[in-house]
Amino acid sequence: MKKPTTAYIALGSNLGNRKKFIKNALKLLTNTNQVELTRVSNIIETAPLANMDQPNYLNAVAEIKTTLTAQSLHKMLTHIEKKLGRVKREKWAPRTIDLDLLLFGQEIINLPNLTIPHPQMYLRSFVLNGLCRLNPNLLHPVMKEPVSELVDRLVGCDFVLNPNQPQLISIAGIIGVGKTTLAKKLSKKLRCKLLLEPYDQNPFLPEVYAGKKELALNSQLYFLTARTKQLNPDILTPGRIIVSDYFFDKELIYANLLLNPQQLTLYKNIYPQFAEKVAPPILIIYMQDSSDKCLQRIHKRNRPYEQKIKSQFLDALAAGHHLLFARWKTCPVIRISVSNFDCTKPADINRLANQIKYYIARPSVIATPP
């Protein structure tokens, strides 16, 4: 007798009695002795993808064991959809029921009518959350990452790859964590454009670090204007991959730490006018390390104006980054613990570069296993 395969199916509905459609689909799944429904995640409500003007969805994920082949199971799911009134329209159109075969064991299938793992499931929190409730250690067969790691990258959001915007990958982290080194390594590996922040070109920065707080606003405005110019979407070609050693939103973290109340009020009035003119990142690489180790690197590279930086300032920067990324909604975030990652090791760079490729809006890359 054929050994059953464990498979996972996503269920969604945003028309009619949504909960009833999901329950009926689950019931129809077990109408054959070739499918055993083992577990179902909780049902959650989610907004439609890409801010589309349609009703909210109810979503769930089911775990089954089946002796069917992946192709036969896919045909069964299509038959159930039709039986429950699903009408195929344009992509992401409203539907009574949507049944997607997410995973079939650890098989990788690329056929004209069936792709497993399901394409871009790693960009959908509502799918990954359901999978995590059933099996958080479940490994994505292509990305080779557990679903618990993949869902953490989304910070509770759902994302859609967009080839019509610059494919900007921004490196984040406190001073001394190694952002520039990693950005250079990744740009070389990905063979893409490199953007470095004009750190040493800021004429006010040495004075600010020397204690002249009255120049802090000048320094912040210099960075604000320089970075807005670098990240102008009219300069960054749509679809082109770029790696930068900073992310624009960190400006507010530094402003809150360096500016006095009067300066900060003025800065916050100015900031939105610049922020709306920059290309958003499609992915953040957030590097994390202890303040003490970052301070050691700062002393080792020996920039004179950085030598007065204290660990307390780095701790405050780290807290600001942590708070920002806890509520981040712009794009996925890959977190890297520098204690477990070494920029000098090709294997570490290769592994990270391979993960990054899945978040770039290039179908030829997304469909290619590592």
Secondary structure by P-SEA (a helix, b strand, c coil): cbbbbbbbbbbbbcccaaaaaaaaaaaaaaccccccccccccbbbbcccccccbbbbbbbbbbbcccccaaaaaaaaaaaaaaaccccccccccccbbbbbcccccbbbbccccccccccccccaaaaaaaaaaccccccccccccaaaaaaaaccbbbbbbccccbbbbbbbcccccaaaaaaaaaaaacbbbbbcccccccaaaaaaaccccaaaaaaaaaaaaaaaaaccccccccbbbbbcccccaaaaaaaccccaaaaaaaaaaaaaaaaabbbbcccbbbbbcaaaaaaaaaaacccccccccaaaaaaaaaaaaaaaaccccbbbbbbcccccccccaaaaaaaaaaaaaaccccccccccc
